[in-house]
Amino acid sequence: MAYKSLYRKYRPNTFDDVYGQEFIIKTLKNSLQNKKICHAYLFSGSRGTGKTTVAKIFARMVNCLNPKENMPCGNCEICKNENTDEIQDIIEIDAASNNGVDEIRELKNKIKLVPVLCKYKVYIIDEVHMLSTGAFNALLKTLEEPPEHVIFILATTEPQKLPVTIISRCQRFDFKRITLSDIENRLLYISQKENIKISSSAIAEIALISDGALRDAIGILDQVSSFSDKTIEIDDIYIIGGNVSYTVLKDLIEAYLNNELEKILNIIETIYLEGKDFSKLTEKVLYVFRNMLICKKASEYFKTKDTILKEWIFEKSSNVNDYELKNAIENFEQLSREIKFSNYPRILFELYMLKGINENIEPIKIEDEKKTLNKKEPEKINNDIYIKQKE
């Protein structure tokens, strides 16, 4: 049998298996139990948070052949079929490749046909924001007054691109990013089931870099499990994911704060030769400076958070002034926007590091000059001003 990737193998098949979306699952369960089925739903949220998965589960649950007390039985042909592609009355459409008016008109003609096996024909339109303006207009009337046997589920990562007229005709659910603890718990469960040996620090790093996307986290675990035959450590995650280790990150930030130009350039060269992603590096640097500022301004809040490099940040933040932190945050925030579109990320990163150092040094020089001037005797200061004016 062909190998099945972990994110497909452990894809939730029931509402109880879904992680991190308790409010949405509870609402959908109640709508099934109370027979309050809407004709159109909008699932929005960032990637890997379960939009399409929940849509497929709901499509199966609403079409249960033997519901008990208005809840799915879990044993009929529809409930037990994990692959919705095999169910004729559940149709999944990729709007990115079917985004024209003709495709939507063809869909409008097909929805008039009654379901073959199920009670409802469910149309799941993924990445619906990719539809053209004409396609949205063609879909509008159908969404407003669809046949009784049709349910639409629209899924998108960019709801702001949808016309208001489309959104207003749907019952909207916003999927939140999965919390770090939920991702870590799920990865730990999968690794135990698959006999994958992995350290807790490696699991924490995978959860952090997945940015709230459980699917991405499981994909990284799958990839790194193939890379290492022994216990997976955090360094293995750095190798696979293109991230810089926290040891290198600390050295780079210390060199930046200490204005050590040659050390900075040597570290950047090593990072470049190892093929690391400078965009990800910029995000990590920005994250550390953000935590330093929070540590200085709200230390009690910072103490309660489980943050990477926590002790080191406490130590360093006391030696950094507000001006340097404000300058660094503004500097790297601007870099994070520009580096994604640059053909020369290494050069751009180096230039911003040098720019930040120069901006940190100049105010110090000005303060030193002021202190030197204040130490002069009043008569001497007046003579200096007179001589300059004369010149």
N, C-alpha and C positions, 0 to 999 in steps of 0.2 A: 504494500500500500504506500502511496506517495506521502512524503512528509507534509504535515499540516502545520503551518506557522502558529506560534503560540497565541497571537492575538485573535486568530480565527478559531483556534481550538477552545479558548476560554472566553469566547464571546458570549455574553449573557443570553439565555434562552427563555427566561421568565423574568417578571418584574422583580422578584426577590433576589435575583442575581445581579441586578444593576447597582453599581456603586456611585455614591455621591450625589444622587438626584432624588432624595427622599420626598421633597415637596411635590415634584412632578409625578413621581410614581404613585403617591397617595391620591393625587387629584384624578389621575387616569383610572385608578382602581375604583374610586368612588363613582366616577362617571359610568363605568361598566355596571357596577352594582345597582345604581339608581336609574339605569337606562337613559342617561342623558348624553347621548352620542351626538357630537357636533358634526356638521357636514365638512368642515375644513379646519385643519390645525396648522400652526406655524411653529416649527422647532428651530430655535436660533441659538447660537453659541459657538465657542471656539472649537477647533478641530479635536477629535478624539475624546469628546465628552459624552458620547452615547446617543446622539440625535437619530441617526439612521437605525441603530440597534433598537432603541425604544420604539421607533416607528414600526419596525418589522414585528416586534413583540405585540404591540397594540393591534396591528393588522390581523395577527393570528388570534389574539384573545377575543376581539370583537366578533370574530367569525366562528367561534366555538360551536360545534354541532350539538353538544349535549350540556349546555350550561346548567349549573346547580346553584340555585338562589341567585341567579343573574351573574354568577362568577364562572369563569372558564373551568372546565372539568379537568383539563390537563392530560386527558387520556385519549381524546378523539384523534381522528386523522389529521385535522388542522392543527390542534394544539401540539402534537408530538412531532410535527414536521419542522425541523430546524431550518431547512432550506426553503425560504419563501419563493425562490425562483421556480420551484416545482408546483406551486399553487397558482393555477391559472387566474384566479380572481384577485391576486395581489401583484400589482404591476409596479416595478421600480423603474423610474426614468431618470437618466442623467441629463440635467438641463444644460450642462456644458457642451454636450455634443448634439443635443436636440433642442436648440434654442430659437428656432425660427417659427414664423407664423404657420407654415404648412404643417409642421409637426403638431402644433397645438390644435389646429383645425382637424387633423386626423384623430387626435385624442378625443375631441368633442363629438366626433361621429361614433367612436367606439363606446363611449360611456352610456349611450342609449341602450346598448345590449345588456340584458339581465345577466347576473352572475351564473356561472356554470354549476358550482358546488356550494359556494358560500352564500351567506346572507347579504354581504356587502362586497362591492368591488372597491378595493382600496388602491388609490394611486399615490405612490410615494415619489415625489419630485425632489431629487437631491440637487444641491447647489442651485436653487431656484433663482438666485440673484443674477445668474448668467443668461436668463431669458432676455430676448430683445424687447424693445418698447412695443413693437407690433404684437409679439407673442403675449406680453402681459395684457394688452388690450383685448386680445382674442380669448384669454383665460378669464378675464374679469367677469363676464356675464355668466359663465359656467360656474364660477365660484359663488356667485350671488344666488343662483337658483339651480343647483344641481339636482339630478334625479334622486329619489329617496334611497336608492340602492347604492349610491356612490359616496365615498369618503375621500377627501384629499388630505394628504400630509405633506406639507412643504418644509424642506430642511435647508438651512443656509448658515454660513459662517459670517455673512455680511448683511444683516437685516436692514441696515441704513440705505442699501441700494434698492430696496423694494419700494414700489409706489405705495403711498398711504392707502390708496383705494384697495389694494390687495391685502395689506395688513389688517385693515378694518373689517374685512370679511372672514377673518380667521380667529380661532382661539389660540392665543400666543403663549408659548412656554419658552422661557429663557434658561438654557442649560448653563450652569456655572462650571467653572474650572474645578477639577477634582482636587481635594486638599492633599497636602503632602502625606499626612498620616494615612488617608484612605489608599493612596497609591502604594505606600510602603507596605501596608497590610496585604494588599492584593498581590504584590510582587513576592512577598514572603510566602503566601499561600501557594502561588504557582511554582515557585522554586522548590518548595517541599514536595509538591505533587510530582514534579518532573525530576526530582533528585538532583537539582542544581545546587552546588555548594557555592554560596555567596556570602560575603561579609556584610554586616549591618551598615558599615560606612559606604559600601558600594551601592546598596539598595537606596540609601539616603541620597547619594549623588545622582542616581538614575531618576529618582522622584523629583529632584531639584531641576535637572536639565530638561525634563519632559514638559515643564511649564503648564502643569494642570491637565495634560492630555494623557489619559490612562493607556490609550492604544499605543501612543508613542513609547511610553515607558515599557510596556510589554514587548514591543518590537526591539527596543535596545537590549532588554534582558535576553531575548531570543538570540540576538546577534552576538552578544558577548559570551553566551554559554557555548557557542560554537568555536569561539576564539580560544578559550582557556579550558584545559582539561582538569586543572586543579581548582582550588577555591578561588572564586572571582574576587579580586581586590579592587580598591578604588583606582589604582594605576591602570588596570585593564579598561576601566570606563574611559579614562583619559585617552588611551590609545585608540579605542574604537570610535569615540564620539567627537574627536578633534578638539577636545577641551584642554586647557592648560592646567597643570596640577596646582594645588593651593600653595605648595612650596615655592614654585616659580612665580605665582601671582604675588605672594608676600614680598619676594625679592624685588620684583618690578615696582611695586608701590612704594617700598622703602627707598629704593633708588630715586624714584620720582620726588618723594618728600624731602630727600637729602640732597637733591639737585646733582646727582651723580650721573653725568651725561654718558660717559664711556660705558659704565655698567649697564645703563638702560639700553644702549645700542647693542651691546654683546648679548643681552637677554633676548632682545627682539630678533636678532639674527638666529639665535638657537631656536626660538619659536618658529621662525619662518622655515628653517631647514627641516624641522620636524613636521611641517605641513599643517600646522594648527590653523584654526579659523579665527581671524582677527576680529571679525564681527562678534563672535561669542566672547572673545577675550575682552573687548570693549564693554560688553554688558556686565561681565564679572567685575571689572575694575569700577564701573559706575555703581554697581551693587555694594561694593566694599566702602566706597566713599559715602554713599547714602547711609550705610549703617554707622559709619564714624560720626556723621553729623547727628543722627538720632541718639547715639551714645552720649554725645556732648550736651545735647539740648534736653533729652528725656531719658536719662540713665536708668531710672526705675522701670520705665516701659521696656527698655532694651534688655534689662536683666531677665525679664519674664519670657523672652523669645528664645527659641532654639535656633540659633544662628551659626552658620559656618564661620570659623576663625573668631569666635566670640571673645576669648581671652586676649588674643593678639590685638583685636580692634579696641578693646578697653585700654590696653597699654599704649597703643599708638595715638588714639584720639586725644589723649591728654597733652600730647606734645605738638598737636597741630592746631593752628589758630583758625578762627572762623573764616578769615579771608581766603586762606589756602583751600579750605574745604569747599567754599562757595565757588571759587574759581575752578577747582577740579571737577565739580559736578556739572557746571555749565559747559566746561570744555569737553568732557567725555559724552555728555548728552548730545551736544552738537555733532561730535564724531560718530556716535551711534547712528545718527540719521544719514550722514554722508557716506560712511564706509560701506553700506549695503549696495550702493550704486557705483562704487569706485572700481576701476580696473587695476588699481595699484594699492591694495589695502595696507600692505606693509609700509610703503612710503608715507601714506596718509597718517597711519598710526604714529610713525616716527615724528612727523611734523607736528602733530598735536601734542605729543609728549614734550617736544622742545618748546613749543609755544607756551605750554603750561608752566614749564620751568622758568622761562623768561618773565612771565607775568608774576610769578612768585618772588623772583629776585628783585625786580624793580622797586616795589614798595619798601623792601628792606633797605635798599640803597638810599631811598629818599628819607626814610626815618633816621638812618645813620648820619646823613648830611645835616638834618635838622638838629640832631643831638650835638654834633660838632659845632654848629653855628651858635647854639645856645650856651656853649661853654666859653666862647670868646668874651672878652671884656666889652662893655658897651661902647667905649671910645674906639676900640679896634674895629667893631662892626660898622660904626659910622664912617670910619676912614675907608674901609673896604667899599662901602656903598659910594662914597665920594669919588674914589679912584675909578670905579666902574662907570659912574656917570660921566666923568671927565674923559675917559677913553671913548 
